[in-house]
Amino acid sequence: MNNTMIEYNEGYHTYYVYIITNKYRTTFYVGMTNNLIVRLQQHKENIEKGIKTFASKYGIEYLVYYERFSWVQQAIAREKEIKGWRREKKLDLIRSFNSNFEFLNNRFEKHNAIPPSSE
């Protein structure tokens, strides 16, 4: 008999695949996190502190796209998929979600506990 317990909380968590850009909207970064509020703050702090990361090198801190997932495996697979795309396909994805390339960081500021649905 298999004594493996089933974890009923699986899928309960929230994971995000996101795309951020610089203030000129010329360079993009695709990432994945389980806390987008914290991750966006980390990108901003890396720029302010001069920590050498791809995002900080190009001043990338402005959220233009995100997707939510309940399963980390799905989020990781989606991040890898988008990272493998050519620039134009990424731009098309952003346009389909955020046609004016507005900065969406305010949706994830600390006073917003639950971000709006991306659907």
DSSP file with accessible surface (Angstrom, degrees, kcal/mol):
  #  RESIDUE AA STRUCTURE BP1 BP2  ACC     N-H-->O    O-->H-N    N-H-->O    O-->H-N    TCO  KAPPA ALPHA  PHI   PSI    X-CA   Y-CA   Z-CA
    1    1 A M              0   0  217      0, 0.0     2,-0.5     0, 0.0     0, 0.0   0.000 360.0 360.0 360.0 136.8    0.0    0.0    0.0
    2    2 A N        -     0   0  126      1,-0.1     0, 0.0     2,-0.1     0, 0.0  -0.691 360.0-167.9 -85.1 122.0    1.3    3.5   -0.9
    3    3 A N        +     0   0  138     -2,-0.5     2,-0.3     2,-0.1    -1,-0.1   0.206  40.2 134.0 -94.6  15.8    1.4    5.8    2.1
    4    4 A T        -     0   0  107      1,-0.1     2,-0.3     0, 0.0    -2,-0.1  -0.498  51.5-136.4 -68.4 127.0    1.9    8.9    0.0
    5    5 A M        -     0   0  169     -2,-0.3     2,-0.4     1,-0.0    -1,-0.1  -0.639  12.8-123.4 -84.4 144.9   -0.3   11.7    1.2
    6    6 A I        -     0   0  111     -2,-0.3     2,-0.9     1,-0.0     3,-0.1  -0.732  17.5-138.5 -86.5 131.1   -2.2   13.8   -1.2
    7    7 A E    >   -     0   0  104     -2,-0.4     3,-1.2     1,-0.2    -1,-0.0  -0.805  16.9-172.0 -92.2 106.4   -1.5   17.5   -0.8
    8    8 A Y  T 3  S+     0   0  192     -2,-0.9    -1,-0.2     1,-0.2    -2,-0.0   0.612  78.1  67.1 -78.1 -10.7   -4.8   19.2   -1.3
    9    9 A N  T >  S+     0   0  101      2,-0.1     3,-2.2    -3,-0.1     4,-0.4   0.496  70.8 123.7 -85.9  -3.1   -3.3   22.7   -1.3
   10   10 A E  T <  S+     0   0  117     -3,-1.2    61,-0.1     1,-0.3    60,-0.0  -0.339  76.3  21.0 -57.6 137.2   -1.6   22.0   -4.6
   11   11 A G  T 3  S+     0   0   16     59,-0.3    -1,-0.3    58,-0.0    -2,-0.1   0.381  93.9 107.7  86.4  -4.1   -2.5   24.6   -7.1
   12   12 A Y    <   +     0   0  181     -3,-2.2    -2,-0.1     2,-0.1    59,-0.1   0.779  59.8  83.7 -77.8 -25.8   -3.6   27.0   -4.4
   13   13 A H  S    S-     0   0  108     57,-0.4     2,-0.5    -4,-0.4    21,-0.0  -0.210  75.2-127.1 -75.7 167.1   -0.7   29.4   -4.9
   14   14 A T        -     0   0   59     20,-0.3     2,-0.3    54,-0.0    56,-0.2  -0.969  23.9-177.6-120.3 131.7   -0.4   32.1   -7.5
   15   15 A Y  E     -A   69   0A  40     54,-2.9    54,-2.7    -2,-0.5     2,-0.4  -0.941  10.6-150.9-125.0 148.4    2.5   32.5   -9.9
   16   16 A Y  E     -AB  68  33A  19     17,-3.5    17,-2.2    -2,-0.3     2,-0.5  -0.963  12.5-160.7-123.8 139.1    3.1   35.2  -12.4
   17   17 A V  E     +AB  67  32A   0     50,-1.9    50,-2.3    -2,-0.4     2,-0.3  -0.959  34.2 176.4-106.3 131.0    4.8   35.3  -15.7
   18   18 A Y  E     -AB  66  31A   0     13,-2.5    13,-2.4    -2,-0.5     2,-0.4  -0.930  30.3-147.3-139.2 159.2    5.5   39.0  -16.5
   19   19 A I  E     -AB  65  30A   1     46,-2.4    45,-2.6    -2,-0.3    46,-1.4  -0.999  19.6-176.7-127.4 128.4    7.1   41.3  -18.9
   20   20 A I  E     -AB  63  29A   0      9,-2.3     9,-2.2    -2,-0.4     2,-0.3  -0.836   1.8-174.2-119.5 161.6    8.7   44.6  -17.8
   21   21 A T  E     -AB  62  28A   0     41,-2.1    41,-2.6    -2,-0.3    40,-1.8  -0.840  26.8 -95.9-142.6 177.6   10.3   47.3  -19.8
   22   22 A N    >   -     0   0   13      5,-0.9     3,-1.7    38,-0.3    38,-0.2  -0.369  50.2 -90.9 -92.4 178.1   12.2   50.6  -19.5
   23   23 A K  T 3  S+     0   0  118     36,-0.4    36,-0.1     1,-0.3    37,-0.1   0.745 128.8  50.6 -65.7 -20.2   10.7   54.1  -19.6
   24   24 A Y  T 3  S-     0   0  158      3,-0.1    -1,-0.3     0, 0.0     0, 0.0   0.474 105.7-129.2 -91.2  -7.2   11.2   54.2  -23.3
   25   25 A R  S <  S+     0   0   96     -3,-1.7    -2,-0.1     2,-0.1     3,-0.1   0.857  74.9 116.9  61.8  39.5    9.6   50.8  -23.9
   26   26 A T        +     0   0   70      1,-0.2     2,-0.4     0, 0.0    -1,-0.1   0.677  64.1  45.2-109.3 -24.5   12.5   49.7  -25.9
   27   27 A T        -     0   0   32     31,-0.1    -5,-0.9    32,-0.1     2,-0.3  -0.972  68.6-160.8-126.3 141.6   14.0   46.8  -23.9
   28   28 A F  E     -B   21   0A  31     -2,-0.4     2,-0.4    -7,-0.2    -7,-0.2  -0.898   9.2-163.0-128.0 151.5   12.0   44.0  -22.4
   29   29 A Y  E     -B   20   0A  55     -9,-2.2    -9,-2.3    -2,-0.3     2,-0.5  -1.000   8.7-154.5-132.4 131.0   12.6   41.4  -19.7
   30   30 A V  E     +B   19   0A   7     -2,-0.4     2,-0.3   -11,-0.2   -11,-0.2  -0.914  27.2 159.8-106.0 130.1   10.5   38.2  -19.2
   31   31 A G  E     -B   18   0A   1    -13,-2.4   -13,-2.5    -2,-0.5     2,-0.3  -0.870  30.3-139.8-141.7 175.9   10.3   36.7  -15.7
   32   32 A M  E     +B   17   0A  47     -2,-0.3     2,-0.3   -15,-0.2   -15,-0.2  -0.997  27.7 156.8-141.4 139.2    8.4   34.5  -13.4
   33   33 A T  E     -B   16   0A  18    -17,-2.2   -17,-3.5    -2,-0.3     3,-0.2  -0.978  44.1-135.8-154.5 163.6    7.6   34.9   -9.7
   34   34 A N  S    S+     0   0  109     -2,-0.3   -20,-0.3   -19,-0.2     2,-0.2   0.401 103.5  40.7-102.6  -0.1    5.2   33.9   -6.9
   35   35 A N     >  +     0   0   70    -19,-0.1     4,-2.5     1,-0.1    -1,-0.2  -0.721  61.2 179.2-147.4  93.6    5.0   37.5   -5.6
   36   36 A L  H  > S+     0   0    2     -2,-0.2     4,-2.6     1,-0.2     5,-0.3   0.851  81.8  58.8 -68.7 -32.4    4.8   40.2   -8.3
   37   37 A I  H  > S+     0   0   38      1,-0.2     4,-1.7     2,-0.2    -1,-0.2   0.963 112.6  39.4 -58.5 -51.5    4.6   43.0   -5.7
   38   38 A V  H  > S+     0   0   65      1,-0.2     4,-2.4     2,-0.2    -2,-0.2   0.919 114.7  53.2 -66.1 -42.6    7.9   42.0   -4.2
   39   39 A R  H  X S+     0   0   51     -4,-2.5     4,-2.3     1,-0.2    -1,-0.2   0.906 108.0  49.5 -64.6 -41.1    9.5   41.2   -7.5
   40   40 A L  H  X S+     0   0   12     -4,-2.6     4,-2.1     1,-0.2    -1,-0.2   0.910 111.1  50.8 -63.2 -39.4    8.7   44.6   -9.1
   41   41 A Q  H  X S+     0   0   67     -4,-1.7     4,-2.8    -5,-0.3    -2,-0.2   0.898 108.0  53.0 -64.2 -39.1   10.1   46.3   -6.0
   42   42 A Q  H  X S+     0   0   78     -4,-2.4     4,-2.6     2,-0.2    -2,-0.2   0.914 107.3  51.0 -63.1 -42.5   13.3   44.2   -6.3
   43   43 A H  H  X S+     0   0    2     -4,-2.3     4,-1.6     2,-0.2    -1,-0.2   0.938 112.8  46.7 -59.1 -44.5   13.8   45.3   -9.9
   44   44 A K  H  X S+     0   0   84     -4,-2.1     4,-2.4     1,-0.2    -2,-0.2   0.927 112.6  49.0 -63.8 -45.4   13.3   48.9   -8.8
   45   45 A E  H  X S+     0   0   68     -4,-2.8     4,-2.7     1,-0.2     6,-0.3   0.871 106.2  57.0 -64.1 -37.5   15.7   48.6   -5.9
   46   46 A N  H  X>S+     0   0   28     -4,-2.6     5,-1.9     2,-0.2     4,-0.6   0.898 109.6  46.1 -60.6 -38.1   18.4   46.9   -8.1
   47   47 A I  H ><5S+     0   0   47     -4,-1.6     3,-0.9     3,-0.2    -2,-0.2   0.953 113.8  47.8 -66.9 -49.4   18.3   50.0  -10.3
   48   48 A E  H 3<5S+     0   0  128     -4,-2.4    -2,-0.2     1,-0.3    -1,-0.2   0.865 117.0  42.6 -60.7 -37.6   18.5   52.4   -7.4
   49   49 A K  H 3<5S-     0   0  145     -4,-2.7    -1,-0.3    -5,-0.2    -2,-0.2   0.494 108.9-121.6 -89.4  -5.2   21.3   50.5   -5.7
   50   50 A G  T <<5 +     0   0   53     -3,-0.9     2,-0.3    -4,-0.6    -3,-0.2   0.763  48.2 169.3  71.1  24.5   23.2   49.9   -9.0
   51   51 A I      < -     0   0   76     -5,-1.9     2,-1.3    -6,-0.3    -1,-0.2  -0.527  41.0-115.0 -70.8 132.8   23.2   46.1   -8.6
   52   52 A K        +     0   0  200     -2,-0.3     2,-0.3    -3,-0.1    -1,-0.1  -0.578  61.8 132.0 -81.8  96.6   24.3   44.6  -11.9
   53   53 A T     >  -     0   0   51     -2,-1.3     4,-2.6     1,-0.1     5,-0.2  -0.889  68.3-107.5-130.7 164.2   21.5   42.7  -13.4
   54   54 A F  H  > S+     0   0  100     -2,-0.3     4,-1.5     1,-0.2     6,-0.2   0.947 120.6  48.5 -56.4 -48.3   20.1   42.8  -17.0
   55   55 A A  H  4>S+     0   0    2      1,-0.2     5,-3.3     2,-0.2     4,-0.3   0.915 113.6  45.0 -62.4 -42.8   17.0   44.7  -15.8
   56   56 A S  H >45S+     0   0   19      3,-0.2     3,-1.0     1,-0.2    -1,-0.2   0.887 106.4  60.2 -71.2 -34.6   19.0   47.3  -13.8
   57   57 A K  H 3<5S+     0   0  154     -4,-2.6    -1,-0.2     1,-0.3    -2,-0.2   0.881 116.7  32.7 -58.0 -37.0   21.5   47.8  -16.6
   58   58 A Y  T 3<5S-     0   0   98     -4,-1.5    -1,-0.3    -5,-0.2    -2,-0.2   0.284 113.0-112.3-106.2  10.2   18.7   48.9  -18.9
   59   59 A G  T < 5 +     0   0   25     -3,-1.0     2,-0.8    -4,-0.3   -36,-0.4   0.859  54.6 168.8  64.5  37.5   16.5   50.5  -16.4
   60   60 A I      < +     0   0    0     -5,-3.3   -38,-0.3    -6,-0.2    -1,-0.2  -0.738  24.6 117.5 -91.8 111.2   13.8   47.9  -16.7
   61   61 A E        +     0   0   30    -40,-1.8     2,-0.6    -2,-0.8    -1,-0.2   0.340  39.1 105.8-149.2   0.3   11.1   48.2  -14.0
   62   62 A Y  E     -A   21   0A  60    -41,-2.6   -41,-2.1    -3,-0.2     2,-0.3  -0.805  61.5-136.4-102.5 118.5    7.8   49.0  -15.7
   63   63 A L  E     +A   20   0A   0     -2,-0.6    41,-3.3   -43,-0.2    42,-0.3  -0.498  34.7 158.1 -73.4 127.0    5.2   46.2  -15.9
   64   64 A V  E     +     0   0A   0    -45,-2.6     2,-0.3     1,-0.4   -44,-0.2   0.474  64.8  21.0-122.9 -10.6    3.5   46.0  -19.3
   65   65 A Y  E     +A   19   0A  13    -46,-1.4   -46,-2.4    36,-0.1    -1,-0.4  -0.984  57.7 165.9-158.1 144.8    2.2   42.4  -19.2
   66   66 A Y  E     -A   18   0A   0     -2,-0.3     2,-0.3   -48,-0.2   -48,-0.2  -0.983  13.6-163.4-158.1 155.4    1.4   39.5  -16.8
   67   67 A E  E     -A   17   0A  30    -50,-2.3   -50,-1.9    -2,-0.3     2,-0.4  -0.981  18.4-137.2-132.6 147.7   -0.3   36.2  -16.6
   68   68 A R  E     -A   16   0A  75     -2,-0.3     2,-0.3   -52,-0.2   -52,-0.2  -0.857  20.4-179.1-108.7 145.3   -1.4   34.3  -13.5
   69   69 A F  E     -A   15   0A  34    -54,-2.7   -54,-2.9    -2,-0.4     3,-0.1  -0.972  26.9-155.4-137.8 151.4   -1.0   30.6  -12.9
   70   70 A S  S    S+     0   0   58     -2,-0.3     2,-0.5   -56,-0.2   -57,-0.4   0.625  84.7  62.5 -95.5 -18.3   -2.0   28.3  -10.0
   71   71 A W     >  -     0   0  102      1,-0.1     4,-1.9   -56,-0.1     3,-0.5  -0.937  69.7-150.0-116.0 125.0    0.7   25.7  -10.9
   72   72 A V  H  > S+     0   0   43     -2,-0.5     4,-2.7     1,-0.2     5,-0.2   0.868  98.1  58.8 -60.1 -35.9    4.4   26.6  -10.8
   73   73 A Q  H  > S+     0   0  124      1,-0.2     4,-2.2     2,-0.2    -1,-0.2   0.893 106.2  48.2 -63.0 -38.5    5.1   24.1  -13.6
   74   74 A Q  H  > S+     0   0  102     -3,-0.5     4,-2.4     2,-0.2    -1,-0.2   0.903 111.6  49.9 -67.2 -40.8    2.8   25.9  -15.9
   75   75 A A  H  X S+     0   0    0     -4,-1.9     4,-2.6     2,-0.2    -2,-0.2   0.924 111.3  48.3 -64.3 -44.1    4.3   29.2  -15.1
   76   76 A I  H  X S+     0   0   61     -4,-2.7     4,-2.4     1,-0.2     5,-0.2   0.934 112.4  49.0 -62.6 -44.0    7.8   28.0  -15.7
   77   77 A A  H  X S+     0   0   58     -4,-2.2     4,-2.3    -5,-0.2    -2,-0.2   0.913 112.4  48.1 -63.4 -40.8    6.8   26.4  -19.0
   78   78 A R  H  X S+     0   0   47     -4,-2.4     4,-2.8     2,-0.2     5,-0.3   0.909 109.8  51.9 -67.5 -41.7    5.1   29.6  -20.1
   79   79 A E  H  X S+     0   0   31     -4,-2.6     4,-2.7     1,-0.2    -2,-0.2   0.946 111.9  46.6 -58.3 -47.9    8.1   31.8  -19.1
   80   80 A K  H  X S+     0   0  142     -4,-2.4     4,-1.4     2,-0.2    -1,-0.2   0.892 111.5  52.4 -61.5 -41.1   10.4   29.6  -21.1
   81   81 A E  H  < S+     0   0   94     -4,-2.3     3,-0.4    -5,-0.2     4,-0.4   0.958 112.7  42.9 -60.1 -50.9    8.0   29.6  -24.1
   82   82 A I  H >< S+     0   0    0     -4,-2.8     3,-1.7     1,-0.2    -2,-0.2   0.905 109.9  56.7 -64.9 -40.1    7.8   33.4  -24.2
   83   83 A K  H 3< S+     0   0   98     -4,-2.7    -1,-0.2     1,-0.3    -2,-0.2   0.824 103.9  55.9 -60.7 -28.2   11.5   33.8  -23.6
   84   84 A G  T 3< S+     0   0   67     -4,-1.4    -1,-0.3    -3,-0.4    -2,-0.2   0.559  90.2  99.5 -80.6  -8.1   12.1   31.7  -26.8
   85   85 A W  S <  S-     0   0   41     -3,-1.7     2,-0.1    -4,-0.4    -3,-0.0  -0.439  79.5-107.1 -78.9 155.3   10.0   34.0  -28.9
   86   86 A R     >  -     0   0  213     -2,-0.1     4,-1.8     1,-0.1     3,-0.5  -0.348  38.6-103.0 -71.4 158.8   11.3   36.6  -31.3
   87   87 A R  H  > S+     0   0  128      1,-0.2     4,-2.6     2,-0.2     5,-0.2   0.888 118.7  55.0 -52.2 -47.5   10.8   40.2  -30.2
   88   88 A E  H  > S+     0   0  105      1,-0.2     4,-2.4     2,-0.2    -1,-0.2   0.889 106.5  51.0 -61.0 -37.5    7.9   40.9  -32.6
   89   89 A K  H  > S+     0   0  111     -3,-0.5     4,-2.0     2,-0.2    -1,-0.2   0.900 110.2  49.9 -67.6 -37.7    5.9   38.0  -31.2
   90   90 A K  H  X S+     0   0   47     -4,-1.8     4,-2.5     2,-0.2    -2,-0.2   0.921 110.2  50.6 -63.9 -42.9    6.5   39.3  -27.6
   91   91 A L  H  X S+     0   0   17     -4,-2.6     4,-2.9     1,-0.2    -2,-0.2   0.902 108.5  51.9 -62.6 -40.5    5.3   42.7  -28.7
   92   92 A D  H  X S+     0   0   86     -4,-2.4     4,-2.0     2,-0.2    -1,-0.2   0.897 108.8  51.3 -61.4 -40.2    2.2   41.2  -30.2
   93   93 A L  H  X S+     0   0   21     -4,-2.0     4,-1.0     2,-0.2    -2,-0.2   0.941 111.6  46.4 -62.1 -47.3    1.5   39.4  -26.9
   94   94 A I  H >X S+     0   0    0     -4,-2.5     4,-3.5     1,-0.2     3,-1.1   0.946 111.7  51.6 -61.1 -46.4    1.9   42.7  -25.0
   95   95 A R  H 3< S+     0   0  101     -4,-2.9    -1,-0.2     1,-0.3    -2,-0.2   0.854 105.1  56.1 -59.9 -35.8   -0.4   44.6  -27.5
   96   96 A S  H 3< S+     0   0   95     -4,-2.0    -1,-0.3     1,-0.2    -2,-0.2   0.762 121.1  29.5 -68.8 -21.1   -3.1   41.9  -27.1
   97   97 A F  H << S+     0   0   54     -3,-1.1    -2,-0.2    -4,-1.0     2,-0.2   0.739 139.2  17.6-104.1 -34.5   -3.2   42.5  -23.4
   98   98 A N    ><  -     0   0   12     -4,-3.5     3,-2.3    -5,-0.2    -1,-0.2  -0.687  66.2-175.8-147.4  77.5   -2.1   46.2  -23.1
   99   99 A S  T 3  S+     0   0   85      1,-0.3    -4,-0.1    -2,-0.2    -1,-0.1   0.748  84.9  44.4 -59.1 -27.2   -2.6   47.9  -26.4
  100  100 A N  T 3  S-     0   0  114     -5,-0.1    -1,-0.3     2,-0.0    -5,-0.1   0.325 106.0-122.5 -98.5   7.1   -1.1   51.2  -25.3
  101  101 A F    <   +     0   0   26     -3,-2.3    -2,-0.1    -7,-0.2     2,-0.1   0.875  46.6 179.5  52.9  40.1    1.8   49.7  -23.4
  102  102 A E        -     0   0  106    -38,-0.1     2,-0.5     1,-0.1    -1,-0.2  -0.413  35.6-106.7 -67.9 150.5    0.7   51.4  -20.2
  103  103 A F        -     0   0   64      1,-0.1     3,-0.3    -2,-0.1   -39,-0.2  -0.673  33.3-171.8 -80.1 126.4    2.7   50.8  -17.1
  104  104 A L    >   +     0   0    7    -41,-3.3     3,-1.9    -2,-0.5     4,-0.3   0.251  49.2 113.3-106.1  10.2    0.7   48.5  -14.9
  105  105 A N  G >   +     0   0   36    -42,-0.3     3,-2.4     1,-0.3    -1,-0.2   0.839  68.0  67.3 -54.3 -35.4    2.8   48.6  -11.7
  106  106 A N  G >  S+     0   0   90     -3,-0.3     3,-1.1     1,-0.3    -1,-0.3   0.762  88.5  66.7 -62.8 -20.6    0.1   50.4   -9.8
  107  107 A R  G <  S+     0   0   83     -3,-1.9    -1,-0.3     1,-0.2    -2,-0.2   0.707 108.3  39.8 -66.9 -19.3   -2.0   47.2  -10.0
  108  108 A F  G <  S+     0   0    8     -3,-2.4    -1,-0.2    -4,-0.3    -2,-0.2   0.080  81.8 130.5-121.3  22.6    0.5   45.6   -7.8
  109  109 A E  S X  S-     0   0   93     -3,-1.1     3,-2.6     1,-0.1   -72,-0.1  -0.416  75.5 -99.8 -72.9 159.4    1.4   48.2   -5.3
  110  110 A K  T 3  S+     0   0  160      1,-0.3    -1,-0.1   -73,-0.1   -73,-0.0   0.762 120.4  60.9 -57.0 -27.3    1.2   47.1   -1.7
  111  111 A H  T 3  S+     0   0  137      1,-0.2     2,-0.9     2,-0.1    -1,-0.3   0.672  91.8  74.3 -76.5 -12.6   -2.2   48.6   -1.1
  112  112 A N    <   +     0   0   53     -3,-2.6    -1,-0.2     1,-0.2     0, 0.0  -0.803  58.7 175.0 -99.6  94.2   -3.7   46.4   -3.7
  113  113 A A  S    S+     0   0   87     -2,-0.9    -1,-0.2     1,-0.2    -2,-0.1   0.880  73.2  36.2 -69.2 -36.9   -3.8   42.9   -2.1
  114  114 A I  S    S-     0   0  143      3,-0.0    -1,-0.2     0, 0.0     3,-0.1  -0.948  83.8-142.8-121.9 112.0   -5.6   41.2   -5.0
  115  115 A P        -     0   0   12      0, 0.0    -7,-0.1     0, 0.0     3,-0.1  -0.328  31.8 -93.3 -69.8 155.2   -4.6   42.4   -8.5
  116  116 A P        -     0   0   61      0, 0.0     2,-0.0     0, 0.0    -9,-0.0  -0.274  50.7 -90.0 -64.8 155.3   -7.3   42.6  -11.1
  117  117 A S        -     0   0   57      1,-0.1   -50,-0.0    -3,-0.1    -3,-0.0  -0.346  23.7-143.2 -64.5 144.5   -7.9   39.6  -13.4
  118  118 A S              0   0   26     -3,-0.1    -1,-0.1    -2,-0.0   -52,-0.1   0.447 360.0 360.0 -87.2  -2.6   -5.8   39.5  -16.6
  119  119 A E              0   0  189    -52,-0.0    -2,-0.1     0, 0.0   -52,-0.0  -0.484 360.0 360.0 -79.4 360.0   -8.7   37.9  -18.5
